Amino acid sequence: MYQLRARYNLQLPDSLQIATALDAGCEAFLTNDLQLRRITELKIIVISQLEV
């Protein structure tokens, strides 16, 4: 978690959520936080950018 937080300059809650998703074996992470798109270890899906 600390490596993710340092590498991407994440806030603690964001790094906890990403680390938990990675530990659980998730393939994707849903969010409305555009800043998380820079994460490369996990596919980041921005909900507000999904087409209806």
Buried (B, 14 or more C-beta within 10 A) or exposed (E): BEEBBEEBEBEEEBBBBBBEBBEEEEEEBEBEBEEBEEBEEBEBEBEEEEEE
